[in-house]
C-alpha cells in the first residue's frame, strides 16, 4: 500500500507535520493515541486511530469518535508494547512499504529511545522507516546507503553504531571521510559530519548504523 504515516503523541510542529502529510501524499494515516489530537486541531482525519487512549484528552477523544469513516482499534492499557509500536506493527501488517513516524520525539527521553528501537522493526521486515521531526530525520540501516546533497534533510549527518561495532565503515563525499574503519560504541566519532559533494556514500559490511540528519 505504499507510504504510511504514523502520528504519535510526542512533540509535533504542526506546520511542519502538515507539510509532510501534503508532500508525501500517504496511502494510509494512523493516529497512535494522543496523535489523534494533531489531526483534531488541524482539521484532518486519519484512516485509523489505535491506542489505549490514556494519553489523549478525553474531550477530544469523544469528538474524534464521532468522525465518520475512521477505523478505531482499542488496546488494553495493560500491555507490553507502546501505542506507537502497535501502530508501526499494524502498518507493517497492512502492507506498508515505507513508514514515516511523526511525534516520535520530545521531552520523554524514554519514549524517544523506545521509538528509535522501533526502527528495528522496519529493518527486520524490509520496510523503509524513519522518525521525522522539524529538526531531525532518523533512520536505521544495514549495509550502507547513498545520500544526495540536494535531498538531505539537514546540514549535519551523524552516524552512531547501533550494534556493538560497525565493521569496515567507509565514507565518501563527506567533510570527514573514513576508510575501512571499525566504528565502536562509547565514542562520538560519527557525530556532525557534512556532505561536501553531490552524493555521499556510507558503506559497511557488518553491524547496524543509526543515520541522523539534523538541522540546528
Secondary structure, DSSP 8 states (H G I E B T S, - for coil): -EEEEEE-SS---HHHHHHHHHHH--SEEEEETTHHHHHHHTT---SEEEE--SSS-HHHHHHHTT-TT-EEEE--SS-SS-HHHHHHHHHHHTTEEEEEEES--SS-HHHHHHHHHHHHHHHHHT-EEEEE-SSEEEEEESSEEEEEGGG-SSSEEEEEESSSEEEEEEEESBSS-EEEEEEESS--TTSSEEB-SSEEEEE-SBS-EEEEEE--
